[in-house]
Amino acid sequence: MRVHLIASKVTDSVVYGFLPAAARLGLDLTVLTDQPARHERAIAAARGRPRPGVIGAPAEIGEPAVAGCDPWDVRALIPRLAGLPAADAVLTNSDHLQTQTALAADYFGRPGKDWRAALRARDKMLMRRRLADTGTENVAATEIIPGPAGLPELTYPVVLKPATGVASEDVVLVHDQAELAEHVARIGRRRPGERLIAEEYLPGPLRTAEVFGDGTTTWVLGGFRTDLSAPPFFVEERLTWDPPPPEAEKHVLSALAGLGAPFGPGHVEYAEAAQAAGPRLIEVNDRLIGDHCDFLLSDLLGVDLFELTLRTYLGEPLPPGPPPPARGHAITEGVVAPRSGVLTAAPPAGPQPASGTGTALTYWPLRQPGDRIDLTHTNRDYLGVICAAGPDPAAVEHSVRTLRAANAWPLIPAEATP
């Protein structure tokens, strides 16, 4: 069977997740991307390396094909796909490309998500309006287009963000009209022509719900509690395995039903109940959770979620019931750059010594010595990711602290390099 996987930038989820899963299933997979040379280099470099997550087994990638295309414009994507041998599945794991891919899958009559649901998940203003229209929740939100028009009067604090942004990029907590004007102008220079939204600040703790659907049945696989950086930014510094309580799970499923039946994996971020308000969604991502939690989640559940995603897009219904909830303690922790500079040292990839019985500990570098780091106050400031899992929280936490204490990620000013 043939699969077309649509991508832009190189991600570990594609290289170490979907490509090995396709090889295990015996699928003929082609990556279609506007960065084919980078994908070819990444695939070559990945052979024989340990897979991310806590198990760290070598990733058997197989022999995927890589083809160039413009994945951003569906008017270019569909003709490009039409010129290739017909595929049994068309999918993507990119936030940016979900709507284009859903339209392409529908054009060729292949299983996939409703493009309307994909667009509602992608565009945060459309999401807010839909949730209000269905009576699921009502979070105050105002659309802002940077430019000469005056800014609206708002009730503060608010969170300012791009309407179609990802990875906490240009997401900032704003306390007054002067700050709003400053940040709108700054983001407008970085992202000319893009729409922004200013929405009610939801102060409750941030959590996730990891879901999976086949268009008829929707599973909640579990979730994570998220530790964020200090305001005004929202860098996700640590995720701790902590499945949603029943009332939050019920709310998430109701909200997703209103946005459109989930198809394939979904990553939902929500704020826990603030007083009597109940849980409220922050955003919906039509993909597996990122930052290597997708690998950790697969390891915790004992189910390869990349393989399950491919099977779903090939038209297979979900099995009769979800995997049993994972037990024990598990975390992913980002090693976040404290400042800009050039990285001079980092631990190698792979399993690390762990202090507790039954504890698995790995480190995965995202930046290499010699890389220049320009601080963005987003998840893109990660130098690497630590994954740890075990039955004993104390042992897991001690192992993570020991790994950090035994290693260094020194940064020197960029101007100090030759």
Secondary structure, 3 states (H helix, E strand, C coil): CEEEEEECCCCHHHHHHHHHHHHHHCCEEEEEECCHHHHHHHHHHHCCCECCCCCCCECCCCCCEEEECCCCCHHHHHHHHHCCCCCCEEEECCCCCHHHHHHHHHHCCCCCCCHHHHHHHHCHHHHHHHHHHCCCCCCCEEEECCCCCCCCCCCCCEEEEECCCCCCCCCEEECCHHHHHHHHHHHHHHCCCCCEEEEECCCCCEEEEEEEEECCCEEEEECEEEEECCCCCCCEEEEEECCCCHHHHHHHHHHHHHHCCCEEEEEEEEECCCCCCCCEEEEEECCCCCCCHHHHHHHHHCCCHHHHHHHHHCCCCCCCCCCCCCCCEEEEEEEECCCCEEECCCCCCEECCCCCCCCEEEEEECCCCCCEECCCCCHHHEEEEEEEEECCHHHHHHHHHHHHHHCCCCEECHHHCC
